[in-house]
Amino acid sequence: MNKIISIFTFTLIMFFIAEPIQACATCYGATDAAATEGLNWAIISLLGTTGGVLTGIIIAIISIVKKAEKHGKIIEK
C-alpha cells in the first residue's frame, strides 16, 4: 500500500511542479533554422561514429573466429 501511495505522490509532484518537457529543434521547431541544421548534422556524425566503431568491433570478432577455426581452436559443443 505504501508503494502505491508513494507512486501516486511522485506522479502528482511531477505533474504539478515539473515543467513540461519540450522537444528539441530537430524534432519540433523551424526546419530551416541554423540550430536545426546543426543538430541534424550532429546526430548524423554521432550515428556515423557509433556505426564505424561497432562495425570495427564486429570485423575484429569475425577475424578472431576465422583465425581460431583455421588453427582448430574452436571447441564444438
C-alpha positions, 0 to 999 in steps of 0.5 A: 500500500505504501508503494502505491501511495508513494507512486501516486505522490511522485506522479502528482509532484511531477505533474504539478511542479515539473515543467513540461518537457519540450522537444528539441529543434530537430524534432519540433521547431523551424526546419530551416533554422541554423540550430536545426541544421546543426543538430541534424548534422550532429546526430548524423556524425554521432550515428556515423561514429557509433556505426564505424566503431561497432562495425570495427568491433564486429570485423575484429570478432569475425577475424578472431573466429576465422583465425581460431577455426583455421588453427582448430581452436574452436571447441564444438559443443 
